[in-house]
Structure formats: structure tokens, C-alpha cells
Amino acid sequence: YVLGKIFNDIGFNTIEDTLFKELVLYRLVFPRSKLKTTEFLYRYEHKSYTEDDVYRYMDKLHSSQKEIVQQISYRHTLGILDGGIHAVFYDVTTIYFEIEQEDNLRKPGFSKDGKHQHAQIVLGLLVSKGGYPLAYDIFEGNKYEGETFLPILEGFKHKYKIDKLTVVSDAGLLSKANVEQLISKGYHFILGARIKNEPQSIKEQILRLRLNNGESVVLAKDGHSLIITYSEQRAKKDKHNRERGLIKLEKQVTSGRLTKSSINRRGYNKFLELDGAVSIKIDYKKIETDALWDGLKGYLTNSDMSKEEILDNYKQLWQIEKAFRVAKNELKIRPVYHRKQRRIEAHICINFTAYKVYKELERQLKEKCADISP
């Protein structure tokens, strides 16, 4: 009664296939395989669907209804955001598969779940302020995340004829090529900056700032603005993480398990150096240098918003992190029991729709001042 009404209020009931609604709602309340869903429907609602019925519908969903689903979600989001959509937030996650052989879509790559040995796909998601889902797409598992956002962004902008759009994303998408493409296509952007990788002259400026808790400064960089902020809480976290990583390194060095292959730039291995042919030791001067950056964070932007608006918009990125967390934990987006690309895409579409219902349930609970979570 509750989820079905919200499903209809959003407008998803304009898709007349009743199986679509069943698959979406049971993704929320009983997130299992499609076969288990049909068993649940038969046992508790006396609705009889075969596995072939489900697969035939998923093929239809992929071929003709995926775009309709995203349009419905967009129109509804536009209705609940009175000021319209001027800023969008983008991020990616990875979904791994427990298969032995890769294919054209499922390929090993950098896994957000730490499953680097598994074939995977990359899922890109675009949301509005408040975390309401707008658009998505999937990519090959070995695709660099910085190459995923422009196709989704361009498709979204042209589909809905949006003239001015600000895109907000984390440092993973910050590359010279991406920034140049955003500028050439007329986008405003707010991107997390890798301030430790800046040219030496800018790094020296940053370290001379001596900011207090909550303070921020705007520096000029290549015709853009580089906003630097300082947080005592972030400084404590940076220090804690480094000390924890150092303890682990010291144990490994003492045990003699580290070899030349351990010298790379991943994680806290950056504090290691070769001493002679095979001996490995920790470079404590690098640790002291790294500590100078504790609590500092940067944001690169060409936006004409105020500094406060820029920082406020960037803080909204936690909403997209929450979206991925809900998809993986509550909606059980994986394991994916499909092999063909069109059915994998249909599975993602069902999860996208279920998350939209989840977000609208959350919004209505908040609007009604309810003290219960979705």
C-alpha cells in the first residue's frame, strides 16, 4: 500500500507492465534473485510468473523503457525541487561478478569493493541536490572513471535542453583533459582538487596559509579558483589514518616480508624507500612532510557562485555516496544473476527505479515529520 502508492505518485505506473512494478517493489522489500521474487509473488500474492516471463520483460525494459524510466524520475524530481535543477552531482561505483572469464562488458579493473581480481562493471550515477536520481549508465569494468561522466552529462543536458549546468564531483574526475572538455562544452564545475599534486609554487602558497578551523581562502589557478579549506576534525582523521598505516608498515618492515615489489605509490607505501639493493626502510621525513597537509582540502571551480555556495554544493556529494550504499546494502544490487548485457542493464534499471521510490519515501517521511527511517 505504501510503496505502491509512492510508485504511482512518482509516475512509474505509466509503464503499464505490471511485472515492472512487482520487480521494483520486491527489490525494496525482498531483494533476491528474479527467480526467488517469482516464488515470493506466488506464495504470498498468488501471482504466477515463470522465469521466462521475467526474462522476456527484462529484454523489453532494456530495449524500450530504460529511457522512459529516467524521464519519469527527472520530471518528478523537477516537481519537488521548486528552484529547478541547476547543479548535478556525479560519481561512480563498481559492481563485481563472481565469474571466471571476462567478456566485452565485465572486465577486471580498479574495484571500489577491493575485488580487483573479479570481473566487474562501472556504474555512473547522476543525482540532483538532495540525492534524487536523474540518470545513470554502465561501462566496461576497466574503464577509467574520468571517461564516464561526460557521456552521461551530455546526454542529460541535451535531452532536457538545459542551458546552464554546474557539475559537482570528487577528485577522481579531475584531470586536465576533463577540465578542458567541461570548459569547451560550456559547463560550470566544482571538483575536488588533489592539492598535494599541484605545482610547487601553488603548494608553497597553500602551506603558507596557516588557516584556522573552518577558515577558507581562494587562490587563482589557470584562470580558475582553487578554494582551500581547513578543518580540525579532518586534521585529526588524517593524522589517525597515517599513524595507523605507519604501524602496519613498521610491522611489515620488521617482519622482513616487504620486497622491492612493495615500492609503489599506493596508500602509505609512499613512505617507503629502497636502501641499497634489497633493504627496505621507512622514510620518516616524508611522514613529517605529509603531516603538513593534515586538515587541508581543495576545490577547483570556474563557477560564479559565492565561496559559501560552492562549498555547500560540494558537501552534497555525500548523497551520492549514500545512494551507492543503499543500492549495495538495502537493495542488494549484487550479486547479479545475469550474463547478457541487456539483462544486466535491465537489472540496474530496476534498482535505479527502486532507489527513486526509496528517496521519495524518505522525502515524504521527512515532510510529515515522521520519526522513522525509510
C-alpha positions, 0 to 999 in steps of 0.5 A: 500500500505504501510503496505502491502508492509512492510508485504511482505518485512518482509516475512509474505506473505509466509503464503499464507492465505490471511485472515492472512494478512487482520487480521494483517493489520486491527489490525494496522489500525482498531483494533476491534473485528474479527467480526467488521474487517469482516464488515470493509473488506466488506464495504470498500474492498468488501471482504466477510468473515463470522465469521466462516471463521475467526474462522476456520483460527484462529484454523489453525494459532494456530495449524500450523503457530504460529511457522512459524510466529516467524521464519519469524520475527527472520530471518528478524530481523537477516537481519537488525541487521548486528552484529547478535543477541547476547543479548535478552531482556525479560519481561512480561505483563498481559492481563485481561478478563472481565469474571466471572469464571476462567478456566485452562488458565485465572486465577486471579493473580498479574495484571500489569493493577491493575485488580487483581480481573479479570481473566487474562493471562501472556504474555512473550515477547522476543525482540532483541536490538532495540525492534524487536520481536523474540518470545513470549508465554502465561501462566496461569494468576497466574503464577509467572513471574520468571517461564516464561522466561526460557521456552521461552529462551530455546526454542529460543536458541535451535531452532536457535542453538545459542551458546552464549546468554546474557539475559537482564531483570528487577528485577522481574526475579531475584531470586536465583533459576533463577540465578542458572538455567541461570548459569547451562544452560550456559547463560550470564545475566544482571538483575536488582538487588533489592539492598535494599534486599541484605545482610547487609554487601553488603548494608553497602558497597553500602551506603558507596559509596557516588557516584556522578551523573552518577558515577558507581562502581562494587562490587563482589557478589557470584562470580558475579558483582553487578554494582551500579549506581547513578543518580540525576534525579532518586534521585529526582523521588524517593524522589517525589514518597515517599513524595507523598505516605507519604501524602496519608498515613498521610491522611489515618492515620488521617482519622482513616480508616487504620486497622491492615489489612493495615500492609503489605509490599506493596508500602509505607505501609512499613512505617507503624507500629502497636502501641499497639493493634489497633493504627496505626502510621507512622514510620518516621525513616524508611522514613529517612532510605529509603531516603538513597537509593534515586538515587541508582540502581543495576545490577547483571551480570556474563557477560564479557562485559565492565561496559559501555556495560552492562549498555547500554544493560540494558537501552534497556529494555525500548523497551520492555516496549514500545512494551507492550504499543503499543500492549495495546494502538495502537493495542488494544490487549484487550479486547479479544473476545475469550474463547478457548485457541487456539483462544486466542493464535491465537489472540496474534499471530496476534498482535505479527505479527502486532507489527513486521510490526509496528517496521519495519515501524518505522525502515524504517521511521527512515532510510529515515529520515522521520519526522513522527511517525509510 
